[in-house]
Amino acid sequence: MSASTSRTRTKPIGSVSLVAVGPGDPDLITLRAASLLRDADVVIADIDVVDLARMFVSDGTDVVSALDDYGLPLENALRAKLVADAAKGGRNVVRLFSGDPLLDGALPTEAAVLVKNKVAFDIAPGVSTLTGIPAYAGIGLLGGKAREVRVVDVDDPAVDWSHHVDPRVTIVVLGGADRIVEIARALGAAGRPATTPIAITRGGTTVEQRTVVTTIAEIAAAVKASKQAGPGLVVIGETVGMRDKLSWFETKPLFGWRVLVPRTKEQAGALSEQLTRYGAVGVEVPTISVEPPRTPQQMDRAITGLVSGRFQWVAFTSVNAVRAVREKFEEYGLDARAFAGLKVAAVGEQTAAALTAFGVRPDLVPSGEQSSAGLLEDFPEFDPIYDPMNRVFLPRADIATDTLVAGLIELGWEIEDVTAYRTVRAAPPPAETREAIKTGGFDAVLFTSSSTVRNLVGIAGKPHATTVIACIGPATAKTAEEHGLRVDVLAETPSVAVLAEALAAHGDALRLAALEVGETVWRPSKRRGGSRRKAT
């Protein structure tokens, strides 16, 4: 037997990456972490970051919770054993830690087990809790008279607070939020000035973040008034005073608001991103379901006519219309080149973006109001001298109004009005969502059409009296009032972006009014009570 055939064939060991996600905000995950998750075969994640892992992994990646058979977190050594076994099986493994595992000791503990098992690894550290949470609270750690930062573990029995009385020292206390009164008294007794500022931040870098700012002398009363409890980060020192000028996160106009958006995730993408910039969480609840037309032959004939040159214009009045035509194109093996020689109109920016993604650049988008009326304002009259034909292909929903058709006919065009898709009422949302709608669990609802009002009330019931009702235009507002709702916010122009801006302005006004009277809570959902809202 030759030496080459007598060698034992071994399966190569996969890679292991120990990855920290950061203090809480999913947007703080590093590019390195995102890349490792995308390339992983298996992710072994702390339970509170399982959903985040699924946002970044590729199809086919296994995401495993680091829990035992009883649903409890595994010990560090057992988690590391899972990682080692997966790597020895030739898989690329990411061990995903919540928070800052280099700070709390979880990562070094598990790394030691991997070393013992002769499994190599690399580390992708995240944004540190030490800097991330103070940054979101608007607090620096050095500056002014502060010359040193000291990190104190409150569970360390050897802590001697007399070593931390120098006013030039900023103290960051880990795990000390619920013991801050005791800590402050110990510091004061040791000689730290009673006027020393203290900041306690819970829920750091998330929309649940709340920061209490006080002093050593007033800490007991401030903690009692805040009615807060649970884990948090404490910063003690003169740099806490920076918060008056640097606070940027908790002062966003819709900070912490839960805003109901009666649209699908695809339709609400840009709107939800805009709400996030204002500090809110957009919760999408589809109120309609888009289905193919009952008789597809009309659409088939129109697509054939489009390819054969029977139309001068194609006018798209929704993203769904673009999607319906695109699906037909794919069914026939066509692509955007079939639009060559045609003029294309889009009712607004979102529809135009859907066309651009399809590879079609619209020739006409309304310069003013983004609606059928706005499109008619800019649509050219038919000119028999310059226009080779007068036909317009109009793929639309089955419930579309006749306003656009009548206006185009008046401009001299012949319209082929085709049902490209049907809209039907969506199934009711989950029970917990329906309950939140009816009991005031949402701070606001954004209605972008009359149909969203009717359908939401039909599948989930009326929003609670405390919920802010925001409508995109007068027609939508009238429908809301007809359903017994009082409209609080009305967009100046019929645009979802303008509607979100108007809601943000309303939220900021509520915040400032609350602060003027000494209140710290301005979210409508925190002021529940009263009867169902009525139109006035």
N, C-alpha and C positions, 0 to 999 in steps of 0.2 A: 504494500500500500504506500503510495507516495505521500510525502509530507504535506502537499497541498490538500489532499483529500482527507487526511487525518485530522486537520484542524477543525476545531469546534466552531460552527457558524453561530454567531450571536446577533441578536436583533439590536440595532443601534439605539442608544438611549435618546429619548426626545429632549427637547429644551424645557427649561423651567424659568418662568419670570415671576418675581414677586412684585406685585403692582399695587400701589396705593392710589385711591381715587380722590383723596382730598377731603376737605371739611364738610362737604354736603351738597353744594351746588354742582349739578351734573356738568355744567359748562366749564367747570374748573379742571376737568380731567385733562391730562397732558396729551400732546400729540403722540408721544412715545407710548403711553398707555393705550390710546385708541388703536395705534398700529399693531401692538402686541395682541390686543383682543381680536382684531380683525383676522390675524394669522393663526389664532389658537385652534387646536383640535378639541380641547376641553378647558373649561373655566371652572375652578372651584372657588366659589364666592361666599363671603359673609352674607347672611340672609338679607340684610338691609341694602345690599347693592346688586342683588340678583337681577332686578328689572333694569338697572343701569347697564349691566353686562350685556343683556339681550339687545340693547340699543346699538351696540357696536360690533357684535360678533357676526361672522358670516353664516350663511345657511349651512346647516349640518354640524355646527359646533355644539357640543354638549355643554350646557350650563348646569352645574351641580351646586346645590346648597350645602354648606359645611355644617350639616345637622345630623344628629343621631336618629335612631329609629323612633324616638319619642318626640322628635321635633325640637330638641334642645341643641344649642351650639356645641359642637365637638370641642374637646380639649385641644390646645395648640399642637401637641404631639401627634394626635390622631389625624388632625387636618394635614399636617406635614406628611404623614404616612400615606394619605390618599394621593397627595401630589407626587411623592416618590414612586408609588406603584404605577401611576399613570405614565410618568416619564420613562420608567423602566419598560413599559409596554410600547415604547417608541412614539408616544404622542407628545405634541407641543402643548405644554400646560401653562396656564396663567393662574396664579393664586391671587385672587382679587380681594384686597383688604378694604374695609370701610375706614374712613377717618385717616388718622396719622399713625400707622403701626410702628414706625420708627420711634415715635414719641411714647406710645403706651407699652412698648416692649413686645408686642405680638409678633412682629416680623423677625427680630433677632432670635426669639424663642423657636419659631418654626424653621428658620434658616439653620439653626444648630442641629436640628433633626435631619435635615437634608445633608448636611456635612457628614454626619454620622453614617448616613446611608450611601455616601459617596456619590451624591447626585449634585452636579454643578447647577448653578443658578445665576441669574442677573437680577438687579433691582431697578425698578422704575419708581422713584419717589414721587409723591404728588405734592400739591400745594400744602404746606404745613398748617396745621391748626393754629400754631403759635402766631403766624403772621396773617393767615387767611381770614380768620374770624375778626381780629381787631381791624383789619382793612375794611371789611364789610360793615363794621360798626363805626367806621370813621375815626379810628384811634391809632395814632402812631405809638411806637414803643420807645423811640429815642427822639430827641429834639428839645429845644429850649434848655432847661437846666438838667434834663435827664441825660446821664452819661453811661448808664449800665442797665442791662436787662437781666433779671434773675428769674428762673423758672423754679417754682416750688410745687412739689407733690404734697397735697394736703394729707395724704394717708401715711406720709413718712413720720414715724413717731419721734424722729430725732430733730424735727424742725425747731429751730430756736429763733423766734420772731425778733429778738433783740438784735440779730445780725442784719435785719432788713429795715432799719429805721431811717437810714440816710435818705433824705428827700430827692437826692440825685439818682436814686435807684427806682426803676420801674419793675414791679413784681407781676408776673403772670402766674396765676394759681390754677393748677390742673385739678379738676374734680372738686372745686371748692365752692360752687354756686350755692349749694344748700347749707354750707357751713360758714357763709361769709360773715354773719353777725359775730360768731365766735372768733373768726380770724381777725376781724376789724377790732374787736375788743382787745385781743392779744397784742395786736400791733400798737394800738393806742396806749395800752399799759406799758409796753416796751419803750415808748417814746416817740412813735411816729405822730406828726401833728394831726390834730382832730379835723383840720380842714382838708386833709389829703383826699383827692377825688378817687372814687371807686366806680368801675363799670362792670356790670354782670350781664353777659350776653348768652341767651339760650337760643337753640335752633339756629346757630350761626350759619350764615351764607344761604339759608333757605328762606322761603316766603313766610315761614313761621318765626323768623328771627325777631327777638324782642330784647332791647337793651335798657337796663335800669342804671341811671347815673346818679350818684349821691356822694356822700363823704363819710369818713370814719365816724364822725359825730352823729350823723343822721341815718346811718345804715339800717337800724332796726325799724324805724318808721317807714323808710322807703321800701324795704322788703315786704313788710306787712301790707302796704298800700298796693304793691304790684300784683299780689295774689298769684305769684308764679312759683313754680317748683320744678325740680328735675336737673339733669346735667347741664353744665354751662361752663363758660370760660370767664375768669375774673381777671381784670387788669386794675392794678392799684398804682397810682402815681400821677404826677403833674401832667403827663401827656394825655390823660383822659380829657383834659380841657380842650384838646384839639377837636373833639367831636362837634362842638358848636359850629365850627366852620367846615369840617370835613364829612359830616354825615351825609351820605348820598344814597344809601340803599333803603333804609327804613323811611326816608322822606319822599320816596317815589309816589306819584299821585294816586296810584291804585295798589299800593303795597299790601300784599297779603290777600287781596280780593280774589274770590272765586267767581269767575264770570262765565255764565252759561252762553254758549254759542250754538244756536240751533242749525248747525250745518255739519256736513261730513268732515273728516280730518283733511281730505284732499282740498275741499272748498275753503276750509277755515285756516289753512296753513299760514298764509301771510298775516291774517288777522290775529291768530294766536301768538305769532312772533311779536307783533306790535304790542299786544297786551302784556307780553312778558317784559318788554322794554319799559313799560309803565309800572312793573312790579306785580302784575296780576297773573293768575293761573287761568288759562282758558280751558274750559271743559266742553268738548264737542259732543253734541247730542243730535244725531241726524233726525230730521223731521219728515224727510221725503226719501223715497227710494226711486232710483232711476231704472227703468226697464225698457226693453226694446219695443218698438211699435207693434200693435197687434197684426197689422198687415204690412210686412216689410217691402212689398213689391213697389210701392210708391218711392221709397228711398232708393231701391235698386235702379229704377228708371232714372231718377235724378242724378245718381252717380254716373250712370252711362251717358247721360246728356252732358254732364260736366266734362267728361273725358273727350266727348265728340265735339265739343265747342259750341254747345247750344246756349251757353250763358255768357253775359258780359260781366256780371258781378256775382259773388257769393257773400252773403251777409250773415255773420255769426253773432247771435245775441246771448250766448252763454258758453261757459267752459264745457258744459255737458253736450252742447251741439258740436263743438270741436271734437270731443271724444267720440261721439256717435259717427261722425264722418270719417274720422281716423280709423275706427274699427272696421268700417265698410271698406276703406281703402286697403287695409291689411287683408281683409277677406278676399279681395280681388287681386292681391299681389301688387297694389299700386303704392306710390309714395308721394312726397310733396311735389315732385316734378310734374304731376298731373295738373297742378294749378298754373302751369306756364300759360301766359296769355290772358289769364283771368285777373280781374280786380277783386280784391278781398277787403271786406269791411269787418271791423270788430267793435262791439258795443262799448267796450271799456278796456282798461289796462290788464285785468286778469284774463279776459278772453284773448287779448292780444298776446299775452305771455304764453298761453296754451298753444296758440298758433305758431309762435316763434319756436317753441319746443318741438313742434311738429316739423319745423323746417320751412314755415311759410311766414313771410313778413307782410303784415297787413298794409294795404295802401291807404286805409282810412280808419282812424280812431277819433271819436268825438273830441274836439278841442275844449268843450265846456262840460256840460252835464253828461255823466257816463250812464246813459239810459237810451231807450228807444227814441225818446224825444230829442235827446242830444245828438243821436246818430242822424235823425231826420234833418236837424238844423244844418249839418255839414254835408249831407248827401247831395250829389249834383243832380240837376235835372237831366232828363234824357234829351240828347241832342242828336236828331236824325242825320246831321251832316257828319259829325265826328264819331258818333257811337255806331259801331258796326251792327249791333243788335240791341234790343231793349229788354232782354230777359234777366231777371234776378232770381237766383236760387236762395231760398230762405229756409234752412233746416232749423226746426224749433221744437219746443215741447208741445204736447197735446193741449195744454191749458193756456197757451200763449194768447195774449189779447190781440185785437185787430188793429191797434193804433199804428204800428209800423207798416203793416200791409197797406192800410188806407193812405198813409202819408206817401209811400213810395209810388202808389198808383197815381196820386195827385201830381207827383213829379214826372209822370209820363212813363213809368216803368211797368212792365208786365211781370207779375210775381208768380213764381212757382213755390207756394207755401207748403212745405213738406213736414209731416210729423216724423222727426228723427228719433224721438224718445218719448216715453210716457213718464209722468211723475205720479207716484202713488204715495199715500201716507205710510211712513215708516212704522216698524214695530215699536211698541212702547220701550223706553229705556229700562235698565234694571230697577228693581224695587227701591234700592237705596237712593238712586238718582231722583226718582219720582217723589220720594219722601223729602229729599233735600229741597226740591223745587217748591213743594207745598208748605214746608215748615220754615223756610227762610234760610236754608243752608247755603244758598248762593247770594252773593252780594249784588249781582246785576245780571240782567238778561239783555243780550243784543239781538234785536229783531231786524232782519235785513229785507223782509218782504211781508206782505199781508199773509201769504200762505204759511210762513214760519210761525206767525201768531196763531192762526187757526189750527195748524197741525200740532204745535207744542201743547196748546191747551187741550186738544183732542186726545193726545196720547199720554200726557203726563199731568194735566190739571193746571190751574192758574198759579202763577208765582205768588209767594207770600207778600203780605202788605209791606214788609220792610225792604223787599227787593227793588233795586233801582231798575226801571224800565227805560231802555234806550231804543229809539226807532230811527230807521234810516231816512224816512221821509214822511210827508203829511198823510199819504194814503195808508202807509203802514201804521202810523199813529192813530188814524181814525179806526182802523180795524182793532187795534189794541183797546181803544176806549169802548168800542162796541162789545168787547169781551169783558168789560168791567175793570180794566186796568188803567191806572193813572200814569201818563207818560211823563217821565222826569227829564229825559234828555232827547233832543231832536237834532239830527245832523243838519247843518246849514245847506249842504249839497248832498245828493244821494250817492255817497261813496262810503264803503266800509272803513276805509282809512280815516275819513273825516268823522265817521261815527265813533270810532275808537278814540280819536282826539277829543271829541266832545265829552265822552264818558270820563276821560282822564281829567279834563278841566273841572267836571262836576265833582269827581273824587277829591281833587286838590282843594276845592272850595269847602267840602265837608271836613277835610283834615284841618285846614286853617281855622275853621269855625270852632272845631272841637278843642284845638290848642288854646284858642283865645279864652275859653271858659275853664281851662285847666284839665280837660279830658285827654286821655292818651289813646282812646279807642274811637275810631271813626268809621270802622267797617260796618255797613248796614246789617250784616248777618250777626253782629254782636249786639245788636239793639232790637232783638226780636220782641214781638208783643203787638197787641192790637189786632183788629179784625182785618179780614181780607181787603186789600186796597180797592177803592172804588174810583171810577172816573169822575172828574169834577167838571 
